[in-house]
Amino acid sequence: AEIPPGVRVLVVDDEPAVRMLALVALSRAGAAVAEAADAAEAAAAVRTAVRPFDLILLDLSLPGFDGAALIPEFRRRAPG
C-alpha cells in the first residue's frame, strides 16, 4: 500500500533491526521516516520537528523508561 506524499513518521524503538525494518517498509511505501533509539531521542525529534509527525510508532517498553510516558508530551506538541 502506498502512503500519501508528505506523510511523516517517527519510529521509536531500542532494537536497531525493528527500526530498520520499519524504516525500509515505510520509506518504500512513500513516507518520510525519522527514527529514535530511546526516549531522549524521541522527545528531541518531536520537539525540533518543523511540523508535527503524522504518525509515531512507539515501543512502549524502552529500556529504563516507560514509552507510554512520552505520549502526553507528544500530544502537547501536536494536539491534533
Secondary structure by P-SEA (a helix, b strand, c coil): ccccccbbbbbbcccaaaaaaaaaaaaaaccbbbbbccaaaaaaaaaacccccccccccccccccccccaaaaaaaaccc
